[in-house]
Amino acid sequence: MQTVLGVNGQIAGELTRELYKNYTKSIRLVSRNPKKIHETDELFSANLLEANTTEKAVEGSEIAYLKVGLPMNSQMWEDQFEIMMKNVIEACKKHHCKLVFFDNTYMYAKTSEAQTEESQFVPIGRKSVVRAKMAEMLFK
């Protein structure tokens, strides 16, 4: 079973289609209001702010893909993203599930320099700080 956490966005839809086409038909789609992309998709309604439902959403998964999004609201990002990240990490640890996190580049320097795995975080702005904290949580 491969589980996509946060399935209502464009990237999650593309990911789900790619998984189905090339890897597995055993896919669980998780969001507050998940919708099937393929007939065989398993739907699971969960609020990732709740540790218990996050744990149940991940249970039985070999790989979980975290692709959850929030509106472009700094306060929501500060209030919710770190909680969701913590809940997903703990659920994956409990169920020995690999975690793939789809991140953005907010936490990196705002320059024309190429960004690599060795690039340092230079978070400027509220959303950048949140994304840096999330990435650091995952690295730990």
GUSESE-81932 format. One record per residue (C-alpha): residue number from 1; x, y, z. Coordinates in steps of 0.5 Angstrom, whole numbers, padded with zeros to 4 digits. Each point is the difference from the previous one (the first is absolute). Layout:
BEGIN
[rec NUM,[X,Y,Z]] ...
! end
This chain:
BEGIN
[rec 1,[0000,0000,0000]] [rec 2,[0002,0007,-0002]] [rec 3,[-0003,0006,0003]] [rec 4,[-0001,0007,-0002]] [rec 5,[-0001,0005,0006]] [rec 6,[-0003,0006,-0003]] [rec 7,[-0003,-0002,-0007]] [rec 8,[-0005,0006,-0002]] [rec 9,[0006,0004,-0004]] [rec 10,[0003,-0001,-0007]] [rec 11,[0007,-0003,0002]] [rec 12,[-0004,-0005,0005]] [rec 13,[-0004,-0002,-0006]] [rec 14,[0006,-0001,-0005]] [rec 15,[0003,-0004,0005]] [rec 16,[-0005,-0005,0001]] [rec 17,[-0001,-0001,-0007]] [rec 18,[0007,-0001,-0001]] [rec 19,[0000,-0005,0006]] [rec 20,[-0006,-0004,-0003]] [rec 21,[0003,0000,-0007]] [rec 22,[0007,-0002,0002]] [rec 23,[0000,-0003,0007]] [rec 24,[-0006,-0002,0003]] [rec 25,[-0007,0000,0000]] [rec 26,[-0001,-0001,0008]] [rec 27,[0000,0008,0001]] [rec 28,[-0004,0003,0006]] [rec 29,[-0002,0007,-0001]] [rec 30,[0000,0005,0007]] [rec 31,[-0003,0006,0001]] [rec 32,[-0006,0003,0003]] [rec 33,[-0004,-0001,-0006]] [rec 34,[0004,-0005,-0004]] [rec 35,[-0003,-0001,-0007]] [rec 36,[0002,-0006,-0004]] [rec 37,[0005,0000,-0006]] [rec 38,[-0001,-0007,-0002]] [rec 39,[-0005,-0005,0001]] [rec 40,[0005,-0004,0005]] [rec 41,[0002,0006,0004]] [rec 42,[-0002,-0001,0007]] [rec 43,[-0002,0006,0004]] [rec 44,[0001,0002,0007]] [rec 45,[-0003,0007,0003]] [rec 46,[0005,0003,0005]] [rec 47,[0002,0006,0003]] [rec 48,[0008,0000,0001]] [rec 49,[-0001,0005,0005]] [rec 50,[-0002,-0006,0004]] [rec 51,[0005,-0005,0002]] [rec 52,[-0005,-0006,0001]] [rec 53,[-0003,0001,-0007]] [rec 54,[0007,0001,-0003]] [rec 55,[0003,-0006,0003]] [rec 56,[-0006,-0004,-0003]] [rec 57,[0000,0003,-0007]] [rec 58,[0008,-0003,0000]] [rec 59,[-0002,-0007,0003]] [rec 60,[0002,-0005,-0005]] [rec 61,[0004,0004,-0005]] [rec 62,[0007,-0001,-0002]] [rec 63,[0001,0007,-0003]] [rec 64,[-0004,0006,0002]] [rec 65,[0001,0006,-0004]] [rec 66,[-0002,0007,0004]] [rec 67,[-0003,0005,-0005]] [rec 68,[-0004,0004,0004]] [rec 69,[-0001,0007,-0001]] [rec 70,[-0003,0006,0003]] [rec 71,[-0003,0007,-0002]] [rec 72,[0005,0005,-0001]] [rec 73,[-0001,0003,0007]] [rec 74,[0006,0001,0004]] [rec 75,[-0004,-0001,0007]] [rec 76,[-0003,-0007,-0003]] [rec 77,[0007,-0002,-0002]] [rec 78,[0003,0001,0007]] [rec 79,[-0006,-0003,0004]] [rec 80,[-0001,-0006,-0004]] [rec 81,[0006,-0003,-0005]] [rec 82,[0005,-0002,0006]] [rec 83,[-0006,-0003,0004]] [rec 84,[-0001,-0004,-0007]] [rec 85,[0007,-0002,-0001]] [rec 86,[0001,-0002,0007]] [rec 87,[-0006,-0005,0000]] [rec 88,[0002,-0003,-0007]] [rec 89,[0007,-0001,0002]] [rec 90,[-0002,-0003,0007]] [rec 91,[-0005,-0005,-0004]] [rec 92,[0005,-0002,-0005]] [rec 93,[0005,-0002,0005]] [rec 94,[-0006,-0004,0004]] [rec 95,[-0002,-0004,-0006]] [rec 96,[0008,0000,-0003]] [rec 97,[-0003,0004,-0006]] [rec 98,[0005,0004,-0005]] [rec 99,[-0002,0007,-0001]] [rec 100,[0001,0004,-0006]] [rec 101,[-0001,0007,0001]] [rec 102,[-0002,0005,-0006]] [rec 103,[0003,0007,0003]] [rec 104,[0001,0007,-0004]] [rec 105,[0006,0004,0000]] [rec 106,[-0002,0006,0005]] [rec 107,[0005,-0002,0005]] [rec 108,[0006,0002,-0004]] [rec 109,[0004,0006,-0002]] [rec 110,[-0004,0004,-0005]] [rec 111,[0005,0001,-0005]] [rec 112,[0002,-0003,-0007]] [rec 113,[0005,-0005,0003]] [rec 114,[-0002,-0007,-0002]] [rec 115,[-0003,-0004,0006]] [rec 116,[0003,-0006,0002]] [rec 117,[0000,-0005,0006]] [rec 118,[0005,0004,0003]] [rec 119,[-0003,0006,-0001]] [rec 120,[-0001,0004,0007]] [rec 121,[-0007,0002,0003]] [rec 122,[0000,0007,0000]] [rec 123,[-0008,0001,0002]] [rec 124,[-0002,0007,-0001]] [rec 125,[-0008,0001,0001]] [rec 126,[-0005,-0003,0004]] [rec 127,[-0001,-0006,-0005]] [rec 128,[0007,-0001,-0001]] [rec 129,[0001,-0001,0007]] [rec 130,[-0005,-0005,0001]] [rec 131,[0002,-0004,-0006]] [rec 132,[0007,0000,0003]] [rec 133,[-0002,-0003,0006]] [rec 134,[-0004,-0005,-0003]] [rec 135,[0006,-0002,-0004]] [rec 136,[0004,0000,0006]] [rec 137,[-0005,-0005,0003]] [rec 138,[0001,-0005,-0005]] [rec 139,[0007,0000,0000]] [rec 140,[0000,-0001,0007]] 
! end
